[in-house]
Amino acid sequence: MRMLRSRLHLTRWIALLAFCVLGITTSVSAQNTDDTSEDISKLSFEDMKRKSGEMLRNMERIRQWIVMERDKAKKENDVAAYDCLGEHLTVVKTLLGIAEGAQRELNETLQSKSISEDERRSSAVREYTRIAQADAQAREREIQAKLCSGKAGSYTGTTQVFVEKPKEDTTLDPTLPPWSPTIYQRRVDASTYY
C-alpha cells in the first residue's frame, strides 16, 4: 500500500511538472518573438539561417556581458550581485544550449534531401521558433541582470536608533487594561532590520 502511495505521489509530481513545462511552452509560443512582426513561415531558408545566426551571436554577447559583470562583483566581494548575476547566467547558458541545439537541427533539416518540402519547412519553422524564443528570453534575462544590485542597493554604514521612553502612567503591555492598541511608528530613515 505504501509503495502504491509513493508511486501515486510521484505520478502526480511528474504530471504537475509536465503541466508547468507545457504551460510555459504554450505561453512563450503564443508570444510574438520577432520584432518586425513578420510571418516566420514565409521566411526563406537562407533568411532563417542568417537570422538564427544573429540571434545566437546576440545570446553569446549577453552571456559574455553577464560573466564580465559577475566577475566584477566577485572582485568587489559583492555577494548579492554575484548571486543574482549567477542565477541569470545559468538561465542564459541553458537558453544558449537550447538555441544551439535548435540551430544544429535547423542546419540538418535544411541540408536533408530525404524529406519532403512541406516537412522541411515545418521542421525549419519549428527550430527557428525555438531559437527566436530562446533569444527573446535571453534578452529579458539581460534586462533583469542589469537590475541586479548588490552593495549599491544597500547601506552598510552606521545608523542610529532613537527610543523614546513612554510616560510612567502608560502601560505598553497589551494584556493589561486599558485595552487600547499601541501603535509604534518607525522612522523612515531608520534601519530596516533593527
N, C-alpha and C positions, 0 to 999 in steps of 0.2 A: 504494500500500500504506500509506503514511504517513497519507494522508487517511482511509483506512478505519479505521486505528487511532484517530485522533483523534475520528472520529465515534462509534466504539465506546466510547471513553473518555467522551465527552460523554453518550452514551446511558446509560451506567452511572451517571454522576453525577446525571442527571435522574431516573433510576429510584430511586436512593438518596434523593434529596430528596423525591420523591413518597412513598416508603415512610415516611420520617420524618414528613412532614406528615400522612399518613394515620394513622400510629401515634399522633401527638399528638391528632389529632381524635377518634380512636376512644377513646383513654384518657380524654379530657376528657368526651366524651359519655357514657361509662359511669359517670361520677361523678354523684352526686346534687347538683344545683345549687340546689335550693330548700331553705331552712332548715326549712320546715314540712312537708316530705316529701309535698306534695300532688301529685296526678297532673295534669300540665300539660294533658293532652288534655281534662280535664274543666273547665278554667277557661273562663269566659265571655270573649267578645271584649273586653268593657269592662274586665274584670279584667286581661287580658293587657296592654291598652293602659296602664292605670293603673300596674301593677307594673313594666312595662318603663320607663315614665317615671321611676319612683322609682329604678330601678337606674341609669339614665343620669345622674340628678342625683347619685347616690352616686359614680359614677365621676368625674364632674366635680369633686366635692368632693375626692376622692383626688388628682386631677391638680393642683388648686389647692394642696393641702397640700404635695405634693412640690415644686412650684415655689417655694413660700414657704421650705421647708427648704433647697432648693438655693441660693436667693438668700442665705440666712443664711450658708451655708457659703462662698459666694463672697465675702461681705463680710469673713469671718474668714480668708480665704485658706487654707481647709481643702480642699486639692486632693483628698484621698482621699474625703472625704464628698461633695464636689461631683461627682466622677466616679461614685460609687456611686449617688447620687440621680439623676444624669443618665441612667444606664442604666435605672433603674426608671421614670423619667419617659417615656423613649422607648417602653417597652413599654406603659405605661398609655395614652399618646396613641394608639398603634396599636390597642389594645383598644377605646378610646373611639370611634375611627373605624369599627371593625368593628361596634360596637353601634349607632352612629348610622345606618350603612347598613342594618343589620337592622331598626332602628326605622322607617326610610322604607319598606322593603319590607313590613313588618307593616302600616303605615298604608295603603299601596296595596292590599294584599291585602284588608284589612277594608273598604275603600271600593269594591272591584271588584264589579261586578254580573254580569260576563261569565263567571265561573267557578262551578262547582257548589259546593254547601255542603261536601262532603267535601274537595274540592281547597282551598277556602278555609281550612278547619280545619287541614288538613295543612300548608299553607304558613304559616299563623299560628303553629302549634306549632313548626315548624322555625325561624322567625325569632325567636320568643320564647326558644327554647332557646339560640340563638346569643347573644342579649343576656344571658341568665342566666349562660352560661358565661364570657362576657367580664367580667361583673361579678364572678364568683367569682375569676377570675384577677387582676383589678384589686385585689380585697381582699387576695389573697395577696401581691401586689406591695407593697401598703401596709404589711403586716406586715414584709416584708423590708426595706422602705425605713426603717422605724423602727429597724432594727438596723444601719443604716449608721453606722459610727463612723470618724471621721477623726482629728483631733487628740486627741479624748477617748479614743481607743483605743490611744494610743501615748505613750511617754515620750520627750521630746526634750531632757531636761536632761543634765547631766554625769554620767558614770559612771566608775568606777574598775575597772581590770583588775589583778588580783594574779597574778603569775607566780612560782612557786617554782622555784628552781634545783635540779635533781636532784643527787644525790651524785656526786662526781667519778668514782667507780669504776663507775657505772651508765651504760651507753650507751643512747641513745634511737634509734639507727639500726636499723630493723627488718631491714636487710640483713646486719647483723653479728651474730655469736653473742654472747650466748646468745639463742636463738630464742624468747624469752618475749614474749608480746604486751604492749604498753604501753597502758594504759587511762588516758585523760585524763577527769577529771570536771570538768564545767563547773559553776560555782556557779549556783544558782538565780537569784540577784539580779543576775547579770552580764548584759551586753548580748546580745541575740540575734544581733547582727551581727558582733561582734568577739570 
